[in-house]
Amino acid sequence: MTEVCAVCGLPKDLCICGTISQETQKIRIYVKRVSFKKVLTIIDGLDPKTVDVKAMTKQLKNKLACGGTYKNNSIELQGDHTAKAKQILIDSGFPEVAFV
């Protein structure tokens, strides 16, 4: 007997909850200057209830070869990585229309 999703009621292999939650998010990627002319890439709008934000932060840091953290409900990456971060998020399942 297959497991049934508690949210949508479909079997786990047909569950669409993750896809729907990713399509409804409004993600904003922007650059912020901090002290000593350093640049941070900020990613806002990821819902921590539906997305494992800490795992997403780790994935972004590994693929972009930079430092970063998750705080104040946003991901902060050291350096200007707006285009690359957007492409990584699209590759991980977020639709392109989710970006503001």
Wavefront OBJ file of the C-alpha trace (Angstrom):
o trace
v 0.000 0.000 0.000
v 1.394 3.398 -0.952
v 1.628 6.346 1.374
v -0.788 9.233 0.920
v 0.228 12.890 1.198
v -1.479 14.599 4.142
v -1.735 17.922 2.300
v -3.073 17.101 -1.164
v -4.411 13.570 -0.606
v -2.567 12.070 -3.582
v -0.147 9.142 -3.372
v 3.410 10.221 -2.516
v 4.718 9.406 -6.021
v 2.073 11.704 -7.590
v 2.212 14.449 -4.932
v 2.275 17.977 -6.373
v 2.537 19.971 -3.130
v 6.216 20.831 -3.634
v 5.660 22.043 -7.193
v 2.717 24.231 -6.242
v 4.543 25.758 -3.274
v 7.553 26.633 -5.452
v 5.348 28.300 -8.078
v 3.571 30.531 -5.564
v 6.737 32.013 -4.036
v 8.047 35.424 -5.043
v 11.840 35.311 -4.903
v 13.910 38.486 -4.996
v 17.643 38.441 -5.723
v 19.581 41.672 -5.273
v 23.025 43.017 -4.412
v 23.803 45.012 -1.282
v 27.001 46.933 -0.530
v 28.370 46.572 2.978
v 31.422 47.995 4.718
v 34.771 48.285 2.941
v 33.110 48.147 -0.534
v 32.220 44.482 -0.130
v 29.189 43.094 -1.947
v 26.546 40.637 -0.731
v 23.992 38.835 -2.869
v 20.708 38.641 -0.949
v 17.995 36.088 -1.803
v 14.617 36.859 -0.186
v 11.226 35.230 -0.469
v 11.979 31.552 0.105
v 9.338 30.015 2.364
v 11.118 28.073 5.144
v 8.010 25.910 5.659
v 8.115 24.419 2.164
v 11.812 24.695 1.220
v 14.779 23.446 3.246
v 16.493 26.832 3.240
v 19.607 25.681 5.088
v 20.194 22.919 2.536
v 19.561 25.433 -0.289
v 22.115 27.796 1.289
v 24.667 25.008 1.466
v 24.007 24.044 -2.165
v 24.414 27.650 -3.346
v 27.632 28.104 -1.372
v 29.103 24.902 -2.810
v 28.161 25.618 -6.420
v 29.226 29.270 -6.302
v 32.392 28.616 -4.251
v 31.675 31.456 -1.847
v 30.868 32.054 1.778
v 27.419 32.846 3.015
v 24.758 32.383 5.643
v 21.022 32.187 6.254
v 19.664 34.826 8.605
v 16.675 37.166 8.887
v 14.694 34.897 6.498
v 17.130 35.537 3.652
v 20.208 33.903 2.169
v 23.329 36.080 2.116
v 26.158 35.126 -0.250
v 29.524 36.875 -0.391
v 30.101 38.478 -3.789
v 27.896 39.376 -6.754
v 26.241 36.128 -7.859
v 22.807 37.308 -9.030
v 22.696 35.590 -12.434
v 24.367 32.373 -11.311
v 22.218 32.080 -8.173
v 19.062 32.580 -10.223
v 20.134 29.838 -12.637
v 20.900 27.442 -9.772
v 17.465 28.077 -8.248
v 15.804 27.482 -11.633
v 17.759 24.238 -12.031
v 16.615 23.101 -8.582
v 12.941 23.400 -9.546
v 11.816 26.996 -9.068
v 10.000 28.408 -12.126
v 11.410 31.495 -13.802
v 8.182 33.437 -13.171
v 8.790 33.178 -9.398
v 11.567 35.779 -9.572
v 10.726 39.426 -9.021
l 1 2 3 4 5 6 7 8 9 10 11 12 13 14 15 16 17 18 19 20 21 22 23 24 25 26 27 28 29 30 31 32 33 34 35 36 37 38 39 40 41 42 43 44 45 46 47 48 49 50 51 52 53 54 55 56 57 58 59 60 61 62 63 64 65 66 67 68 69 70 71 72 73 74 75 76 77 78 79 80 81 82 83 84 85 86 87 88 89 90 91 92 93 94 95 96 97 98 99 100
